[in-house]
């Protein structure tokens, strides 16, 4: 399996993903998240989160971000670097809404505490078999 196929497989099989942000002091912050709700290849990923969260505030102030996927069982993973947008428009919210989301957002798809994080990747780093490779996301489309 080539690197691109392995990366696609890691994304599709992920039970958790990790997103990184930059805080007001310039320090990195990492958070475990549910896998992205939707994606466009390996370049654009959509996540759900609470509008009131610390992470949303950080992304609004510093859009630099990273996303990490891994399979700890086989010790393979990759990080994507890029930017994170906070989307609060109704069309974006409806695009990734799922049945059962009222467990997290009691007022439904129009809940003001529900928003979408849109991550757009620029480049990445893949790790497998004691070796790392950098790659440009545009090459992997």
C-alpha positions in Angstrom: 0.0 0.0 0.0 1.5 3.4 -0.9 1.6 6.4 1.4 -1.5 8.0 0.0 -3.6 4.8 0.4 -2.3 4.3 3.9 -3.2 7.9 4.9 -6.7 7.5 3.4 -7.1 4.3 5.3 -5.9 5.9 8.6 -8.5 8.7 8.1 -11.3 6.3 7.3 -10.6 3.9 10.2 -10.0 6.6 12.8 -12.1 6.4 16.0 -10.6 9.6 17.2 -8.6 12.5 15.7 -6.5 15.2 17.3 -6.7 18.9 16.5 -4.1 21.4 17.5 -4.5 25.1 18.0 -2.4 28.0 19.3 -3.3 29.8 22.5 -3.1 33.5 23.3 0.4 33.0 24.7 1.6 31.3 21.5 1.7 27.8 22.9 0.3 24.8 21.1 -2.8 23.1 22.5 -4.0 19.6 21.4 -7.4 18.1 21.8 -8.9 14.7 21.0 -12.0 14.9 18.8 -14.5 12.6 17.1 -13.4 11.9 13.6 -14.3 14.5 11.0 -17.9 14.4 9.9 -17.0 15.1 6.3 -13.9 15.6 4.2 -12.8 16.5 0.7 -9.9 14.2 0.0 -7.0 15.0 2.3 -7.3 18.7 2.0 -10.5 19.8 3.8 -12.0 18.3 7.0 -15.2 19.3 8.8 -15.6 18.8 12.6 -18.4 19.7 15.0 -17.8 21.6 18.3 -19.3 24.0 20.7 -19.2 27.7 19.8 -18.5 28.5 23.4 -15.4 26.3 23.5 -11.9 27.6 24.2 -10.8 26.1 20.9 -13.2 28.2 18.9 -11.8 31.3 20.5 -8.3 30.2 19.8 -9.0 29.5 16.1 -10.7 32.9 15.7 -7.6 34.6 17.0 -5.0 32.3 15.5 -6.2 30.1 12.5 -3.0 28.1 12.3 -3.9 24.5 13.1 -2.9 20.9 12.7 -4.9 17.6 12.6 -3.4 14.3 13.6 -4.6 10.8 12.8 -3.0 7.6 13.9 -3.4 3.9 14.4 -1.5 3.1 17.6 -1.8 -0.6 17.1 0.4 -0.5 14.0 2.3 2.7 15.0 1.5 4.7 11.9 0.2 8.2 11.8 0.3 11.5 10.0 -0.1 15.2 10.8 -1.6 17.8 8.5 -0.8 21.5 9.0 -3.0 24.3 7.7 -5.7 26.6 8.9 -9.0 26.2 10.8 -12.1 28.3 10.1 -15.0 28.6 12.4 -18.3 28.3 10.4 -21.5 29.4 12.0 -23.7 29.7 9.0 -26.8 27.5 8.8 -25.8 25.8 5.5 -22.5 24.5 7.1 -24.2 23.4 10.2 -26.9 21.5 8.3 -24.3 19.9 6.0 -22.7 17.8 8.8 -25.6 17.5 11.3 -26.4 14.0 12.3 -29.2 12.3 14.1 -28.3 12.1 17.8 -26.4 15.4 17.8 -29.1 16.8 20.1 -27.2 14.9 22.8 -24.5 17.6 22.4 -26.5 20.5 21.1 -29.9 20.5 22.9 -31.5 23.1 20.6 -30.8 21.2 17.5 -29.2 22.3 14.3 -30.0 25.9 15.0 -28.4 25.8 18.5 -26.2 28.9 18.8 -23.6 26.8 20.7 -23.2 24.5 17.7 -20.6 25.4 15.0 -18.5 23.7 12.4 -14.7 23.7 12.3 -13.3 23.6 8.7 -9.7 22.6 8.5 -7.8 23.2 5.2 -4.5 21.4 4.9 -1.4 22.8 3.3 1.2 20.1 4.0 1.8 17.1 6.1 4.2 14.6 7.7 3.6 10.8 7.6 5.3 8.3 10.0 5.6 4.6 9.4 8.2 1.9 10.0 10.7 4.2 11.9 10.6 6.7 9.0 9.0 10.1 8.4 8.1 11.8 5.1 7.0 15.4 4.5 4.5 15.9 1.7 2.5 18.7 0.1 -1.3 18.1 0.3 -1.8 19.4 -3.3 0.4 16.5 -4.4 -1.8 14.0 -2.7 -5.1 15.2 -4.2 
